[in-house]
Amino acid sequence: MQEFKNNFNSWDQEDKIIIARVISTWGSSPRPIGSALIIDSALNMYGSVSGGCIEGAVVKEAKNLFETGGSKILEYGVSDQDAWSVGLSCGGKIEVFIQLFEKSELRTLLFSNIAENKSCIWLTKIENANLVKQCVLDDSGFSMGTKIPFELQTKIQSIFNARKSTIIEHEKARYFAHILPRKSQMLIIGAAHISSDLIHLAKFYNFETIVIDPRADFANRIKFIDQPDQIVIAYPSEVLENFKLDQYTFVVILSHDPKIDDNALHILLKKKIAYLGALGSKKTHAKRIERLAEAGFSTEEIDQISAPIGLDINANSPREIALSIIGEVIQVKNR
């Protein structure tokens, strides 16, 4: 839903909108679970639930819901012929939940969380089409809307940690736990020529980018293709705790200076982050392992480091190395 940010203000003026969401898939599917299509009162469409093959049918259902209210579960088979038109080799089946979403405090909270880049979970009970029970939970567990049992909250937290929207069952009812994460952040330790190309690619793939380097000359003299979201002139140990280090954090260590690399690793190896990669040859990494072992880190902790960093594409130039790094990061992100 991040792609809808620019339209929140206009939708907030609408008393009613329709939201259609992919809640389950079988076989090939043009769009993953959690994909959304928003339809306003003029039947303008934003987003997609199939890449084009069922949007027309969904809009017809939306037109009816504007008049009748409530919600509906729709099932569509994507034929082999339609599948080819949206880039698939074979057909599949998707289940779409479509609902009238009236202006409310809950709707405002949901859209505000997305617009302000805050992670949240939109939980919707989907069994009774006329009584859509739902709530929004932020990543600290705060809830607005229908109160939910503790057992269900535990399941939701597990789903949030896994970063995958899914249907969950509780007391013979189905709920759709829609994970709406904040943008993943990429912390780049060390300004270097690779940093410029990496930031360019990371921004293209919707990462928030932060460069941390105590060497002001390096950080200020790099000609960035795209300016990072932040440049922090400090040792990692001085500032890392200021950032949220969690499953949406991807750290790339590029300084090639043990004083800076190890300074960051001593903090990061104790955190549960999504990805930790470090630049350097196998020989360089072997020395890094020795230093970390001497500092008291376990083999299990040290093995969190992806090194040599990046996918093995025989990269040579800074641009190719940046490509190999972003490829590995996206591989981990989508795993």
N, C-alpha and C positions, 0 to 999 in steps of 0.2 A: 504493500500500500504506500510505500515511500514515493512512488511516482505520482501520487495524487496530491502532493503537498501544495502545489500552485493553485489548486481548485478549492481548498478548504474554505476560504473566505466566501466564495460565491455559493457553495453548498450550504454554508451556515445560514444563509438567508432563505433557504428552501425549507418549508415546513415538513415536506416529505421527500425522501429519496428512496430509491430501491438499490439494495446491495445484493449481488449474486456472488457466491463463493464456491470454489471447488472444495468439496469436503472429503471426497475419496475418489480413487482411480483404480482401474484394473487394466492390465496390459499396457499398451502405449497410450500416452496422454499428451496432447499438445502443450498443456500448462500444468504445473505441479499443484499439489494440494496447498490451499491458502491463496491461490490466485483469485483476484476479485475483479468484478465489473460493476461500476457504479452508473446508475441511470437517473437523470434528473427528470423533473416534471415535463420538460419539453422533449423527453426521450433521447436526449443527447447521451452518448456513451463515453465512458472513461475507463480504460483498462481492458482486460480480456479474461475470459475463462476457457477459451479453446483455440485462440489464434485465428478465429474467423468462421469455423464450420458450424457452430451452434448459436452464435450471438443473436442472429435474427429471431430464433425461436425463444431465446431468453427474453428479448425485448417484448415479444408478444405477451409472455407471461407477466412481465413487469407492468404492462399497460393494464392488465386485469387487476393486479394487486393495488395499483393506485386507486382503483374504484372499490375493491372489496376489503383491502387491508390484509393483515396476517402474513403468512409465509407459506412456502411450498418446497417440497423436495422433488427435484427433477432428475431423471436418469436419461442419459444419452449414450447411444452407441456411436462411436466414430468409425465410419466405414473405411475400408482399405483405400477407396478412391479419395475420400475427404482427407484421410491421413496423409496421403502423398501431397496434397495441396498445402498442408501446413508443415511439411518437412519430415514426416514419419515414414518408416518403412512398412508399417502395418497398423491396423486399426486398434481400437481399445474402447473403454467404457468409462464414463465419468459420472459422478453424482454431484449435483449442484444444489446448494441451499439458497433460495431466493427469499428475501424478506423486505417488507416495508420498514424503513428506519425513520421514524418521526423525530422532529427536533426535540431534544431533551438534554438534560444535564449529562446523562451518560454518553450520548453521542458527541457532545462538545468535549467531554473529557477524552474520549477515544481519539478524536481528530487532533486535539491539542497535544496529546502524548506523541503522536506521529510527527506533527509539525515541529515540535520542540526536540525531536530526536531522542525520545525516552522509550525504553523498552516497555512493552505491556503485553498482557494476554487478554484476548477477548473471548470470554467463555459464553457459549450459547447452547441452551437446551433445545434440541431440534425435533423432539418427538411429537409435540402437539403444535400443529400449524397455527392454531389460533391463540396460543398462549406461549409466546416466545420468551422464555426466561433467560436473562443474560446479565453479565456483569463484566467489569473491566478491572483487572488486577495489574498494578505496576510491579516492577521487579523487586520491590521490597515486601510484597504481599498485600498491600492496601487494596481494598475492594470497594467498588461502587456498583450498586445494583442488587440483584438477588443474592442473599447470603448463601454460602455454600458450606457443606460439611467439611470437617477437618480432613477426613479420608480422601475426599475429592481434591482438596488443596494439595495434599501430598503428591497425588498423581500429576497434578498440573505442574508442580515444581519440577518434577522429574522430566516432564515434557519440555519445560522451558530450558532446562539445562541441556537437553538434547537438541534444542533449536529446531524442532520439527512440529509443525501443526499436524493435528491428528484428531480422530474421533476417539473418545473414551466412554466407557460404559460404567454407570454407577446406579445401583438399585434399579436395574432393568430399564434405565433410561439412557439415551445417547446424548452426549454433549460434544460440541465441536470446540476444541481448544485451539484457537487461532493465535499463533505466536507472531507478534508484530515487533521485531527487534529494532533497537536503535542501529544506526550505521555501525558496521564493524570499524574498529580503529586500528590503524597500522602505526606502531611506534618504531621509528627508524633510529637506531643508535649509531650515530656517526654520519656526518655529512661527507659525501664523496660524489664522484662523477656518476656512479651507479645510482645514487639517491635521486638525482634529477629524473632519470628515465623511469625509475621505480615509482616515484610519486606521480608522474604523468600517467602511468598504467593504473596505479592504485585509485586515482581519482576517477579514471574512466570506468572502473569497476565499483565505484560508489563507496570507497573507503574514506574515512576521516584520516588525514595524514599528519603526524607529529614527528618532527626531527629533534632529537636531543643530542647535543654535542657541547662539551665544555670549551672546545677550541673555536673561539669567535671568528678567527681568520678563515677557518674552513667553512663554518656555517654561513657567514655573511658574503663570501666570495663565490660560492657556487651559483652558477647561472641556471636557475630552475626553469624547466619548460613550463611547468605549472607551479605556482607558489604553494608550498604546504600550508595546511590550516594553521599550524603553529610551528615556530622555531624556538626552541628553549636552549639558552646558553648556560649549561650547568652539567655537572656530573650526574649520571643516571640516579645514583643513590640519593641525590638531593631532591629529586623531583618525581621519581616513579610513583611514590605513594600518593601523589596528587591525582593520579589517573585511576580509573576503574579498571582493574586488572582481572578479567574474567573470561568467559567462553567467547566473548566477542572481541578479544584483544589478540592481535597478531604482531609479534615482535621480530624485527629483522635487524641483526647486529652487523654493521658494516665498517666500523671504525678501524679495524685491523690493528688496534693498539690494545694490548692486554690490560693496561691501566684503566681503559674505558670499558672494554668488553667484559672483563671480570667484575668490574664495579656494578655493571647491570645484571650479570648472571647471578651474582650472589643474592640478589633480591628476587629475580624472576624465576629461578629454579624452585622457589618456595611457594609460588603462586600457581593457581589452576587457570592457565591461559590456553587459548586455542592453538597457538603456534609459536615456536621459538626456533629461529634459524640463525646461523652464524656463518659469516663469510670466512673463507680460508681453506687451504689445501688439507689433504689428509694428515700431512706432517704437522701443520699448524694446529689442527684439531687435536692431534695426539698430545701435543704439549699443553693444550688447553685442558684436556681431560686430567693430565697429571696435576696441574695447578689446582683444579677444582677438587680432586680427590684429596690432595694435601690439605685443602681448606675444610675438609670434613663432609663433603657432599657424597651421597651414595651413588652407586652405579645406576640405580633406577632414576634418580633425579637427573644425573648427567645425560642419560639416554633420551631425555626430552628434547635435547638440542638436535636439530636437523643440520648436519654438517658432513661434508661440504654442502652448502646451502643450494636449494633450487633443484628443479628436475634436470635429469641428465640429458641435455640436448647438445653437448659439446660446445657450450657457449664460450666465446672468447672476448667479444667487445662488451663494454658496459651496457649497451642496449640489449645485447643477447643475454647477458647475465640477469639483467632486470626482468626480461621476459621469462627466464627459467624460474626466478624467484616468485613472480606473480602467479605463474602456472602452478607451482607447488602450494602456494597460499590458497588459491582457489580450490585446488584439489582437496586440501584439508577442510576448507570452509564448507564444501558441498558433500563431504564424506558422510 
